Amino acid sequence: MERRTIGAGARAVGAVGLGCMPMSCSYSASRQRGQTSLRAVHRALDLGSTLLDTADVYGPFTNELLVGRVLKERRADAFVATKVGLLAGDQHIVANGRPGYVRRACDASLRRLQTDVIDLYQLHRPDPEVPVEETWGAMAELVRAGKVRALGLCALEAHGRRRPGTLPYDGAVRRLERVQQVFPVSAVQAELSVWSPEALVALLPWCAARGVGFLAAMPLGNGFLTGTLTPGQGFEPDDVRARHPRFTAEMMAANQPIVAGLRRVAARHGEQVTAAQVALAWVLAQGPQVIPVPGAEQERWVTENAGAARLRLTARDLAELGRLPAARGSWD
């Protein structure tokens, strides 16, 4: 698989990563599948999808434990990225960016991951009660202590949640400018896909200008861009899509032209090429520092996603995808 680099240290990883979250939470199909998920992670590494993206809050904790079982056997094959800053409460997720907590959380992640160093430690969400510079400074101490190799920041703002008159991810760019003064940012993780291109306006250019890696979260639109979901199929209450405005029956039907466009492009590249692979190839085409991190919990999806690294979209393809209608359904 093609390799891409992350941050000033130029750590090389496979062009397509693996989002491990679905193996433990967020989708109704996730039922702690154990051996099935382990085989999926091993398959990713076999194919060159070396970046494994997890977080302590996934599960919570069970996702890191699962990844740790693979790292115990294949640490040299993997680039492990995990996150800190969120706690699973009784009713909702809360942020915690206090320096003391960051240090304890890192040690706990290292134990669960069965490794002595984390390749990329990401701030999952800033704590509104703690200046982001303080949290970032504590994370920088972990790099100096040899527990972490590089730092990243997640910018997972929801659709439509920004002040009038501002560009998408304006707040994230301001935070990045602040923490960059404390310690170098190696990677930014944010949503990017053909139906959520907002990061192209300001966030991705900020990364490109500074040699910062960009991890594209949800590059398959929570599964919608695979074309395997049917409008009106419904989702279980614990599935994040049950609360997502783009996954109502009405909006899923309204957004079918996006899937149809992906399928048209796929058909030009042969019978074996899928809409999902075209969606991932579009993300890869947005810049050499962009690494899509699609979530998957089964070997077949890992294999399909990795195949996108071999797909080269033409100028015609990219132009056609650029003309797809904007996605319907927002958080407003």
Summary of the structure (lengths in Angstrom):
residues: 332
radius of gyration: 18.7
end to end distance: 39.7
largest distance: 54.2
contacts: 1152
relative contact order: 0.14
helix: 43%
strand: 16%
